[in-house]
Amino acid sequence: MESKWFANSYDDAVAFEHRLGYGIDTKFYVVGFEIDDEILSGAYKVKNLDAIGDVLAIDAGQLNNSIPTVTSINSQRVK
């Protein structure tokens, strides 16, 4: 089983990227979207992961069988 991890808020997503950034490119995107309540109810939830913020993990198979609604896309740069 493979899961995808998600921050619970925009601020937490930005904080994770600033602390755990990947690669040499300093630009990243935060995408907001809505997921069905049924999928969220089965998500694995962790409070304050790595002392950064709240996250949840959702099984990739569940995500592949749903169509989330994108609500926002924002770009950021790690400084």
Secondary structure as UniProt FT lines:
FT   STRAND          3..7
FT   HELIX           10..20
FT   STRAND          27..34
FT   HELIX           37..41
FT   STRAND          44..49
FT   TURN            50..52
FT   STRAND          53..59
FT   HELIX           60..64
FT   STRAND          69..77
//
